[in-house]
Amino acid sequence: MYVGVFDLRNRLEQTRKLLKDKIHLREMLEEDIKELEQSVKDLEGMLNKTEKTVLV
């Protein structure tokens, strides 16, 4: 059986760092999603222009 002394401050620091990293990752993912949504809108706009040109 492992008997160790846990440094609670160290664990707290590690937990804070982990939470900070997760928050940063979530923000990056949200930004990527917004950029992808904008790209889809741009592509839909291009398709609509092309369809109107072909139909006319």
C-alpha positions in Angstrom: 0.0 0.0 0.0 1.3 3.4 -1.0 1.6 5.8 1.9 2.2 9.4 0.7 1.8 12.9 1.9 -0.3 14.9 -0.4 0.5 18.5 -0.7 -2.9 20.1 -0.9 -1.5 23.4 -2.2 0.2 21.6 -5.0 -3.0 19.8 -5.9 -5.0 23.0 -5.7 -2.4 24.7 -8.0 -2.6 21.8 -10.5 -6.4 21.9 -10.4 -6.4 25.6 -11.1 -4.0 25.2 -14.0 -6.1 22.4 -15.4 -9.3 24.5 -15.2 -7.5 27.5 -16.8 -6.3 25.2 -19.6 -9.8 23.8 -20.1 -11.4 27.3 -20.2 -8.8 28.4 -22.8 -9.5 25.3 -24.9 -13.2 25.9 -24.7 -12.7 29.5 -25.9 -10.6 28.3 -28.8 -13.2 25.8 -29.8 -16.0 28.4 -29.6 -13.9 30.7 -31.8 -13.3 27.8 -34.3 -17.0 27.1 -34.4 -17.8 30.7 -35.1 -15.3 30.8 -37.9 -16.7 27.5 -39.4 -20.3 28.9 -39.2 -19.1 32.0 -41.0 -17.4 29.9 -43.7 -20.6 27.9 -44.2 -22.6 31.1 -44.6 -20.0 32.5 -47.1 -20.2 29.2 -49.1 -24.0 29.3 -49.1 -23.9 32.8 -50.4 -21.5 31.9 -53.2 -23.7 28.9 -54.1 -26.8 31.2 -54.2 -25.0 33.6 -56.5 -23.9 30.8 -58.8 -27.5 29.4 -58.9 -28.9 32.8 -59.8 -26.4 33.3 -62.5 -27.1 29.8 -64.0 -30.8 30.3 -63.9 -30.8 33.7 -65.6 
